[in-house]
Amino acid sequence: MKKKPEAMLELYQFEECPYCKRVREKMTDLGMSYIIHNVPRAREKRVKLEKISGQKFVPVLVDANTKTMIADDDDKAIEYLEKTYG
Ligand SMILES: N[C@@H](CCC(=O)N[C@@H](CS)C(=O)NCC(=O)O)C(=O)O
């Protein structure tokens, strides 16, 4: 990892979600530590996620260092991680 984030990035996700897995793997490949927020499996219960991101799909990646939030787009999250921390 070239640039080290000051604050750990946060990932809203659930373990079996294949899109979330891709984002987790990217952060692991980059040697990053990160915070996981596991969302409820039932979409209607994802109240906190909706408050934070305005929608209920995962993954949602939050980077406080750059004030960035990427919701419901694993390709975009991976591209962001590579560009910012790769
Ligand atoms: N286009 C999204 C797809 C994300 C997606 O479909 N996530 C699923 C979980 S794998 C989701 O949150 N579905 C709503 C639900 O669980 O009800 C991406 O590229 O990340």
The ligand as an ORCA input file, in Angstrom:
! r2SCAN-3c Opt
* xyz 0 1
  N     -24.531     -3.274     -8.202
  C     -24.149     -3.616     -6.874
  C     -24.842     -4.884     -6.456
  C     -24.993     -4.947     -4.985
  C     -26.047     -5.950     -4.553
  O     -26.828     -6.477     -5.342
  N     -26.009     -6.227     -3.258
  C     -26.971     -7.129     -2.684
  C     -26.305     -8.088     -1.715
  S     -25.233     -9.228     -2.507
  C     -27.980     -6.377     -1.878
  O     -27.657     -5.523     -1.059
  N     -29.233     -6.719     -2.136
  C     -30.327     -6.179     -1.403
  C     -30.793     -7.171     -0.399
  O     -29.952     -7.893      0.190
  O     -31.966     -7.198     -0.145
  C     -22.639     -3.663     -6.776
  O     -22.009     -3.558     -7.836
  O     -22.080     -3.737     -5.682
*
